[in-house]
Amino acid sequence: MNLADRISNVVDQVRFATSPARAGTTAEAAAVEIEALAKRRLADEYDAARKRGEVAQLGTN
């Protein structure tokens, strides 16, 4: 599941939560998951940029 789909699902879950406490808990748990997905995507992009030679290597500048 991509990041945009996950965010959309969280919005729906919070919107239809049975109580404010449940909505808060759902949103908080989803925020942790979304943050992890974003960090993973950033790491993947960084790795790809290194392979393309777009990121300087330590000691080569």
TITIFI-721516 format. One record per residue: x, y, z of N, C-alpha, C in turn; residue in one letter. Coordinates in steps of 0.1 Angstrom, whole numbers, plus 5000, padded with zeros to 4 digits. Each point is the difference from the previous one (the first is absolute). Layout:
<recs>
n_xx,n_yy,n_zz,ca_xx,ca_yy,ca_zz,c_xx,c_yy,c_zz,r
X,Y,Z,X,Y,Z,X,Y,Z,A .
...
</recs>
This chain:
<recs>
n_xx,n_yy,n_zz,ca_xx,ca_yy,ca_zz,c_xx,c_yy,c_zz,r
5009,4988,5000,4991,5012,5000,5009,5012,5000,M .
4997,5010,4991,5008,5012,5000,4996,5010,5010,N .
5008,5010,5002,4997,5010,5010,4987,5007,4999,L .
4997,5004,4988,4987,5007,4998,4988,4991,5003,A .
5001,4988,4996,4989,4991,5003,4998,4998,5015,D .
5011,4999,5007,5000,4998,5015,4994,5012,5007,R .
5004,5012,4995,4994,5012,5006,4985,5001,4998,I .
4996,4996,4988,4986,5000,4997,4992,4991,5009,S .
5006,4988,5002,4994,4990,5009,4999,5005,5014,N .
5010,5007,5005,5000,5005,5013,4989,5011,5002,V .
4999,5008,4990,4989,5011,5000,4987,4993,5002,V .
4997,4990,4992,4987,4993,5001,4998,4993,5013,D .
5011,4994,5006,4999,4993,5013,4997,5010,5011,Q .
5006,5012,4999,4998,5010,5011,4986,5006,4998,V .
4996,5002,4988,4987,5006,4997,4988,4991,5006,R .
5002,4987,4998,4989,4991,5004,5003,4993,5014,F .
5009,5005,5007,5003,4995,5014,4988,5001,5009,A .
4998,4991,5009,4988,5000,5008,5001,5010,5012,T .
5012,5004,5003,5002,5010,5011,5012,5008,4997,S .
5001,5012,5007,5011,5009,4998,5013,4993,5005,P .
4999,4992,5010,5012,4993,5005,5005,4990,4990,A .
4991,4993,4994,5004,4990,4990,5006,5007,4988,R .
4994,5011,4996,5005,5008,4989,5014,5005,5002,A .
5003,5004,5013,5013,5005,5003,5010,4989,5000,G .
4997,4989,5006,5009,4988,5000,5003,4995,4986,T .
4989,5000,4991,5002,4995,4987,5009,5010,4992,T .
4998,5013,5002,5008,5010,4993,5015,4999,5005,A .
5002,4998,5013,5013,5000,5005,5008,4987,4995,E .
4993,4989,5000,5007,4988,4995,5003,5001,4985,A .
4991,5006,4993,5002,5002,4985,5011,5009,4998,A .
5001,5011,5008,5011,5009,4998,5014,4994,5001,A .
5001,4991,5010,5013,4992,5001,5002,4992,4988,V .
4990,4993,4995,5002,4992,4988,5003,5009,4988,E .
4993,5011,4998,5003,5009,4989,5014,5005,5001,I .
5004,5004,5012,5014,5005,5001,5010,4990,4996,E .
4998,4987,5004,5009,4989,4996,5000,4998,4985,A .
4988,5001,4994,5000,4999,4985,5007,5011,4993,L .
4999,5012,5005,5007,5012,4995,5015,4998,5001,A .
5004,4996,5012,5015,4998,5002,5005,4989,4991,K .
4993,4990,4998,5004,4989,4991,5001,5005,4985,R .
4990,5008,4996,5001,5006,4987,5011,5009,4998,R .
5003,5008,5010,5012,5009,5000,5013,4992,4998,L .
5001,4990,5008,5012,4991,4999,5001,4994,4986,A .
4989,4995,4995,5000,4995,4986,5005,5010,4990,D .
4995,5012,5001,5003,5011,4991,5015,5003,5001,E .
5005,5001,5013,5014,5003,5002,5009,4989,4994,Y .
4996,4987,5002,5008,4989,4994,5000,5001,4985,D .
4989,5003,4994,5000,5002,4986,5008,5011,4995,A .
5000,5011,5007,5008,5012,4996,5015,4996,5002,A .
5004,4993,5010,5014,4995,5001,5004,4992,4988,R .
4991,4991,4996,5003,4991,4989,5002,5008,4987,K .
4993,5011,4999,5001,5009,4988,5011,5009,5001,R .
5007,5000,5011,5012,5009,5002,4996,5015,5003,G .
4988,5001,5005,4995,5014,5003,5002,5004,5015,E .
5006,4991,5008,5003,5003,5014,5015,4998,5002,V .
5006,5010,5006,5015,4999,5002,5003,4989,5010,A .
5011,4993,4998,5005,4990,5009,5009,5007,5010,Q .
5001,4995,5012,5008,5006,5010,5015,4999,4995,L .
5007,5011,5001,5014,5001,4996,5003,5002,4985,G .
4989,5002,4992,5002,5001,4986,4998,5015,4995,T .
4997,5009,5010,4997,5013,4995,5011,5009,5002,N .
</recs>
